[in-house]
Amino acid sequence: MKRYVKILPLAALFFAFSANAEVALKDNSEILGKWKLYAEATKLDGEQKPVTIEWEFKDDGVLKQTATDSVGRTKEMKIDIKYSVENGEIKKQTKPGQEKYESCKVVEKDGSKMILKCPFLYYFLTKI
C-alpha cells in the first residue's frame, strides 16, 4: 500500500505535464502562409468565443492580421505586426509600432490545425 501512495503523486505529475505538452517550432517555415483564427478562449478546455480573423505569416517576419467585424460596423481591419520564431515559440508584437513582444507557445499542431497559448488567451487556428 505504501508503494502505491508514493507512485500516485508521480503518476499525477506525469499526466499533468503530458496533457499540456508543447510543440517546439524549428523555424517560421512550419507556420508560413494563411491561417484562419476561428476561436479564442481563456482556458484550453474552456468556452471558445468565435472570431473571424485571418493571420498570414510572411517569410519576411511580418504577420498580416485581417479582422472582420461580424456586426458589420467597421467591415475589415488590417494590421501588420512583426513576429519571429525563437526557442520554439512565436514572438509577436503586442501593438504595431511598439517594440514590446509576447511569446506564444504552440500547444498543439496537427496538419492544418494549430492551437497557440499566448499570455492571456488560447487561439484556435486552421490553415487556409
Secondary structure, 3 states (H helix, E strand, C coil): CHHHHHHHHHHHHHHHHHHCCCECCCCHHHCCEEEEEEEEECCCCCCCEEEEEEEEECCCCEEEEEEECCCCCCCEEEEEEEEEEECCEEEEECCCCCCCEEEEEEEEEECCEEEEECCCCEEEEEEC
